Amino acid sequence: MFRCVVLLFITIVFVTNAVAQDSPLPLTESAKRMTLPKGFRATLFAGEPDVVQPMAFAIDDRGRLWIVESMIYPKWITDGSEGSDRIVILEDEDGDGKYDTRKVFWDKGTNLSGIALGFGGVWLTAVPNLIFVPDRDGDDKPDGKPQVLLDGWDLKSKHNVVNGLTWGPDGWLYGMNGILSNSRIGKPGTPDDKRIGIDCGVWRYHPTAHVVEWVASGSTNPWGLDFDQYGQMFITNCVIKHLFHVIPGAHYERMFGQDLTPNTYGLLESCADHIHWGGGKWTSSRGGHGIHDKPGGGHAHVGAMIYLGDNWPNEYRGNLFTCNLHGNRVNRDILHRHGSGYVAKHGSDFMMANDLWFRGLELKYGPDGGVFVTDWSDTGECHDYDEIHRENGRIYKITYGQTSHTPVNLAAMSDRALVSLHSHRNEWYVRHARRLLQERAAAGKLNGTVAATLWDGCRTWKDPKQRLRALWTLHAIGGLNEGRLSQLLTDKDEHIRAWAVRLELEDRKVSRETLATLQMLADDDPSTIVRLQLASTLQRLPLKDRWDIAEALVAHGEDATDHNIPLMIWYGIEPLVVADQTRAVQLVAKAKIPLIRRFIARRIASLAK
């Protein structure tokens, strides 16, 4: 009885304090009040009025933060007029975890929601457009007016618009789109029938070829994207389960509505084996209290970081971290290999802000391995359109133990030095080095020995993960050809083989010899990772070239219970059923995967109506 009274008293005090907090914690206290694992320290990198409304950020080759201050949100400008969104550059010159200099790069942005840096300028999602603001001389001032690269994103959506610009290991720029944003994407002037339809899901854009592709559909309100050490993509999400392992060509479960591709018949599920609220309708988790506290604080997740830096202890490496809006904290998921993909296990929450105004939006590790976390600092959630506190905003930096400060400027490094960074433990260096080498190759300024050095590393380096790094950079700089990829298709490492399959079909072209090798892999490769990639790649082949690979893949009865492969095969062969029903019936006889037999029969029956 005494314990019940004490618990009731604590609950009453907690709720009373929650209601009474009518402003964010003071800047002098907010970082100190955070709860972190032993050995970690949080510092206030920047706070209002020096930074407000931090919607997104990127880190440049010198370790500086470029912050999108979304002054307009949530009342998007719909008439195409000039806005007041800002891009602010913050730099910590002495490495004490607090910014020293601040400059405004641009203050005329409209509906900004995402940012990436590279190729002589700034890439921004500016609903309804993807724009590029040039700064080719690197003086931190725009060289001219923004260039509209793509348009067609839906302005009717408010809180789940296009976002999350992130450079992929393959040299493409990736982004996401929310379920209420029913968009038709293309270059300005593209006719509607030539545009890409997308609501919730992932897309990508090539910075020099200037082409856009749909990658995968599904989820609900994705607002966080990152890649693991094997180049596998993950996105975070709200309302339904919070995490998806994104396979090119896949269709995932969604909150509501119909997948834009007909006849999918089944949708892939989240890779998480848990939710971050206590069950029941997701709306009950607002506030993150009671039964919702221990599981993680709520359904709304923003930002994604797979930690591959070199400051935090090794136990955190490869873990996925995401901000939980309702729980005022940072959740942690532990990724495990499972079948052809992953399962995400629940990890203990990494950070508790202990501030009811904390609204974390993004988190990224930088050159010293420390992690920056942005805080929107408000009382509502993504649906709060009326009482926006535009005067607030914070950025925190979380480090472990003692850190050393070494100024960096990767853009000033030689080609050879950038190649040497491919063995760095901190993935930040590798990703920036790759993009810089890609830029130099596109400009015709890359040393001729780089491709040979990377190719040698791709074949001979002992660490398979470093070999993958070399492979991705070779692809980005145009250093791969069919001969090299053919060698890698039979490599001893399954990740190398899988990526060789993927990159071989990057241009959707394949020779008869390579097609025969792909069929051999489909017949005999023991790796579920390779077979999953072959299933994914089916969609990039002409219909006539899919049959033999498909027949080999459906004969693997051991894949019948895999959580990815059966549906990925189906997405690739569904058009074949329409093209040749007789051969599709023959495929049923060869299939040892029940889902494939069932879906082919269902599709044939639908054609008979």
N, C-alpha and C positions, 0 to 999 in steps of 0.2 A: 504493500500500500504506500509506504514511504517512497519507494522508487518510482511508482506511478506519479505521485504528486510532484517529485523533482523533475521528472521528464515533462510533465504538463507545464511546469513553471518555465523550463528551458524553452519549450515550444512557444509559449506565450511571449516570452522575451524576444525570441528570434523573429517571430512574425511582427511584433510591435516595432522592432528595430528596422525590419525590412520596409514597413510602411513609412517609418519616420525618415528614411534616407532620401531627402528631397534634393540631393545634389551628389555628384560623384565624390569619392574620397579626395581630400586635398592632394595636390601634386607632391607635396613633401612626404606624404604617408603612403600613397597607393602602392608603390613597389615594395615597401617594407612590410605591408600587410599581406602580401601574397604568401601562400603556403606552397613550398616546393620540396622535392626530395632532398635528403641530407647532402650537403656539398654544393648545392646550386644557389645562385644569387641572381636576383632581378634588380635592374636599374631602370630608372625612367630615362629613356633615350631622348624623348621630346614630348612636350605636352602643350595644351592650349595656353596662349594664343598662337604659339609658333607652328602648331599643326592642328587642324580641325577637319572633321569629316573625312578621315583617312579610308577611302573606299578600297584602294589597292596600292601595291607598291612593287618596285623592282630594285635590284641591286646592280650597279654598273661595274665595269671592269676595274674600278678603283675602290670598290667597297662602299660607295656612297648610295644612299637611299633616295629613290625618286618616288615621291608620294603623289597619288591622285587624291586631291581634295575635292570631293563631290559637293559643291555648294548648292547645286540645283536640286539634287534628290530630295523628295520623291516626285516632285512636280516637273517631269521631263518637258523640255521645250519641243514642241511638235511642228513649229513652222519653219524650222531650219535656220533660225536666227542665231547670232553669236551669243554664247553663254558666259558664265563666270567661273566655271570649274578651273581649278589650278593644278599645275604640276610643280611641286616644290622639291628642291634638292637639299638633303641634309647630310652633313659630313662630320664624322668623329675623327679629328686630326690626331689626338693623343691616345686613343684606344681605351678611354676610361668608361665607356658605355654610355656616354652622353654626347649629344651633337654639339659641335663647336661653331659651324658655319651654316647659314641658310641662304638660299637664293631661289627666286621664282623663275622657273624656266618659261612658263606660259600661263596666262591667266584668262584666256578667252575660250576655254573648252566648253563643249556642249554635251551633256549627258554622258560623261566619262564614267566607265565602270571597270576597266582593265588596262594594264600597261605591260609592255615588254620593250627592251632596248636592244639595238643592234642595227647593222647595215647602214650606219650613218644617220641614225635618227631614232625617233620614238614611235612605237606602235601602240595605238589606243583603240579600245572599243568605245565608240561614241554613238550610242543608239540613235539612229538605225544603221550606223556605218562602222566599218573598220577603216581607220585613217592612219596616215603616216605623216609625222611632223619631222622634216629633215633638219639635221644639225651635223652636216658632213665635216665641218671644220672643228667640231668638238669644243666650241666656245660656250656651251650651255645657253645658247640663244637660237631660236628657230631661224633657219635660213630662208624660209618663205612660208606661204600658206599651207595648211594641211592638205594632203592628197587623199581623196576618197578612193580606197582600193576595192571595197565591197560595200554593197548596201542591201537593204531588204529585211533587216531585223525589225521585229514588230514593236512599235512604240506604245501599243495598248497595254503591254505588260509593265509592271512597276518594279516588283521586288525580285524577279527572277529572269532578268534580261541577259543578253550576251555578256560574258565575263571570262576571267581566268586565263588570260594570255600567258602561255608557257612554252618555251622552246623545248621541242622533243629531241631525243637522241638521234633521230633521223634527219635533223636539220629543218623540220617543218615547225611552224608556229601553230600551237593547239589552243582551242578555246571551247567554251561550253555555252549552253543555251537552256533556258527554263521552260517548263511545261505550258505556261500561259503565253509564251512568245511564239506564236504560229508564224514562222518567218519563211521568206523565199529569198535565198541568198544568191548573189551573183555580182559581177562587175557592173558598174553603172551603165545603164542602157541595155542590159541583157534582157531579151524577151522572157516572159513568164514561163514558157514551156522549156526554157533552157536553164532555169534556176533550180537550186537545190532546196527542197522542202525540208524543214527541220523544226521540231519543237524542243522537247527535252533531249539532251544528248551532247555529243562531242563532234566538233568539226576541226579541220586543219587547213592551213594556207601556206603555200611555198613562197619564201621571200624573194626568190629570183625568177622562178618560173611563173609566178603570179597566177597560180591555179588554186581553187578551193575544192575540198572534198568533204563529204559526209563520212564520219568515222564510225559512230555507233549511236543508237537511239535508246531512250529510256531514262529512268530515274524520275525525279520530280523537279527539285530546285537545286541543281548541282552548282556549287560555288567553292571549288577546291580541286586542284589537279596536280599530280606529281608522278614521277617515275621512280621505280626501284632500281637496284644495282644491276638488274638484268634487262632494263629497258621496258619493264611492264608498267602499264599505266593504271592509275587508280584515281577515282573521283569521289568526293564526299557529297552528301545529299541531305535533304530535310524530309520530314513527315513519314516516309517509309524508311526502311533500313538505311543506314548512313554511309555505306561504303560499297563501291563496285570496282571489280577488276575489269578494266575495259579492254575487250578484244576487238580489233578492227572487223567491222562487218556484223557486229552482234546487235541484238535487240533485247533490252532489259525490261524487267518489271517496272511499272510506273504507277503513280498515284491514281490516275484516272485516264480515260480517253483511249483511243485506238492508235496503235502503232501506225505510222504513216506508210509503212510497207505492208501491203495486204498479204494474207495467207502465211503469216509467220507461225500461227497455230500454238506456239509456245514461246515464253519469254524467259531469258536467263535471270537467275536470282542474284541477290546481293551475296558477296563472299563473306559477309560478317555472320557469325553464328549467334549474335546477340543484338539487343537494342539498348539504347542509352536512356530509356525511361522505364518506369515500373509497370508497363503494360496498359491496356485499355486504349481509349481514343487518344490520339496524340495531343489534342488540345488540352487534356488534363495535365500535361507536363509543364505547362507554362508556369514559370517560377522556380521549377526544379527542386521543389521541397518534398518532404514526406517520403513516400515510397519511390519517388523518382530520383532522389539524391544519390543513393548508393550505386545504382546502375550507370549513372553518368550525368544526370541533371536535366535531360530533355531531348526532344527530337530534332532540334534545329542545329545543324552543323555548318560551319563556314570555314573555309581554308583547308588545305591539305599539305602536310609536309612529311615525307619519308626521310628521317634523319640519316644523312650520309656525310655529316661533317666530322671534324677531328677534335672537338673540344669535349663533348659529352662522353660519359663512360660507355664502354662497348656494349653493355646490356641494352642500350637504347638505339644502337645502330640498326637501321632497317625497320624500325618501328614507325607506324604512321600516327601522326598527331593532328588533331583537328580542334578548332574552337567550338565550344558548346554555348550557344546564346542564352538559353534558359538557365543553364547551370552555372553561368559566370565562371567558366573554367576551361581547361584544355584537356580533352580526352586522349587516351592512348590505346591503340590497337596493335597487337603483335601478329605479324603476318607469318603464316606457316605454309609450306608447300603442301598441296592437297590435290592429288590426281593431276590433271592437266593445268591446274591453276593454283589457287590459294584459298585458305580459310583464315579469316581474321578473328583472333581470340581477344577477349576482353582483358585489357591491362588496367592496372590501377590508374586513376586520374592523375595526370602529371602536375597540373597547376590549378590551385584554387585562388581566384582573384580576391575573394572576400570583399567584393565591392559589387553591390546590386546594380550598378550602372555599367559594369564591364560588359562590353559587347565585342569580343574578339572577332576579327574578320580574316586576317591572314597571318601566316607565320612562315619564315624562311631562315635558313642558316646562311651565314656570310663567310668571308675569307678567314676569320679567326675561329670558325666553328661555332661561335655564339649565335643564338636564335633571336630574331626580331619578331615581336608580336604586336599587331596593331589593335587598337581599342577604339571603336566607334563612340563609346561613352555616351549612352543614352538609356532611357527607361523602357522603350518599346522593343519591338522585334521587327522583322522585315515587313510586316503588314501595317506598321504604324505610320500613317501618312499625314497626321494632323498636328501632332505636338513634337516636332523635330527640334532638338537642341543643337543648332548649328555652331554654337560657340565652343563645343567640346571636341576633344580628340587626344589620344595618347599613343605613344609607341614605347614598348618596353624591350629590354634586351636581357636574355637569360643565358648565363654562362655557368660553367662548372669549374670550381677551384680557381687557380690563378691563370690568367691569360696573358700572353705576350703580344705586343703590338708591333707589327711590321707593315709599313706602308706598302700598298700594292698598286700596280698599274699594268695590268696584263696587256693592254693595247700597245704598250711601248716595248714589249718583249719580242725577241726574234722568233721566226718560225720554228727553229730548232728548240728553243726554250719552251715554246708552247707545246711541242710534241712531248718534251720531257715531263710536262705536267700531267700526262696521262697516267702516271704511276702515283700521283698524289693521293693521299688517303682522303682528303676533303674533296668530295665530288664537285663542290663549287668551282674549284680551279679547272677541273676537267671540262665541265660544261661551258665555261667561258672560253677556254682555250679552243674547244671545238668550234664554237660560233665564230671566233676571230679568224681561225684558219679557213672556215667556210667563206667568210667575207673576203679574205684575201684571194682565195681561189676564184670567186665570182668576179673580182676586179682584175684578174690576170696578174696578180702580184705575189703569188705563192712560189716559194723556192721549189725547184723541180725535184729535189731529193725527198720532200716531205712524204709524198705518196709511197715511195719505195721504203722509207723508214717505217711508216705505219704498217705497210703490208708485211714487212719482216716481223714487226711486233705482233701483228694479228696471228701469225703462224707459230712464232717461237716463244713468246712470253709465257711464263709458267702459270700465272694467275689467269684463269678463264675470264674473270670480270674485267681485267685490264685488256685482255684480247678483244672482248666485246667493245670496250671503249675505242680501241684502234679501228675496229670494223666500222663502227658508227661514224667516226670522223672520216675514214676513207670514203664512205658513201656520201657524206655531206660535201666533201671537196671534189667529188666526181672521180675518185680514184679506183672505183671498182668496175670491172668488166665481166663479161660472161665467163671468161676463162678462170678468173680468180674466184668468182662465186661458185663455179662448178667444183672447184677444189674444196671449198668450205661446205658444200652440201653433203660431203662424206666425212666431215671432221669428227674427231673423237668426242667432242663436247656437244651435248644436246642443245645448249643455248646458242652456240655458234651455228649449228645446223638449222635451227629454227629461224634465226635471223637471216641466214643465207636464203632460205625459202622466201621470207618476207621481202627482202630487198631485191631478189631476182624478179619479182613481179611488181616492183614499184612503178615501172612504166607500162604495166599491163601487156608486155610483149615477152614472148618466150620462144626459143628455138625448139626444133624437134628433138635435138639431143638432150636439152635441159628438161623438156617435158617428160622424156623417158626416165630421166633420173628422179624427177618428182614422183612418177608412178612407182618407181622402185622403192622410194622412201615410204610411200603410202602402203606398199605391200609389206615391207619388212622392218621399218624403223621401230625399235623397241620403246622409244620415248613418247609419252603422252604429250609432252610439250611440242615435239615436232609434228605429231599427228594433228594436234589442235591448230598449229600454224598452217598446215596443209588444208585443213577444213576452212580456215579463215580465208586462205588465198584462193579458194575455188571461185569466189565472187569477183576476182580480178582477171579471171581467164575467160576467153570466148567460150560460148556454150559447147561448141563441138570438142573443145579440149578438156572439158570437165569430166566427161564420162569415165574414162579409164581410172583416173585418180579417185573419183567418187566410188566406183565399184570396189577398189582396193580398201578404201576407208570403211565402208559399211560392212566389210567382212570381218572387222575386228570386234568380235563379240565381247572382248574384255572391256571395251569402251562403252558398253550399254548403260552402265550406271555412272559414268563420268558426268560431272555437273556442267560441263561445257560442250564436249565434243559432239554428242548426238544432235543437239539443236544447231550448232555451227555447221555441221554437214547439211542439215535440212535447209538452212538459209541459202547454202550454195547450190543445192540441187533442185530447189523448188521450180525454177524456170525450166529445168530439163524435163520435168513432168509435162509441162505445157507444150514443150517443143516436140516431144516424141513419147507418146503414151505407151507405145508397144515396148520400147526399150525400158521405160520406167517400170513396167510390169516385170520385165526380166530382172531389173535391179531389186525388186521386192524379193524375188527368189534367192538372190545372192546375199541379201542383207541379214546379218546376225544381230542387228540392233533393233529391238521391237519398235521403238519410237519411229524409226525410219520407215519400217513396213507400214505402220499405222498411218503416218502422215502422207505417204505416197498414195495409199488407198483412198484416204479422205480427199486428197487433191484431185485424183482422177474422178471420184464420184461427183465432186463439185463441177467439173467440166462437163459432165453428162447431163446436167440440169438444163 
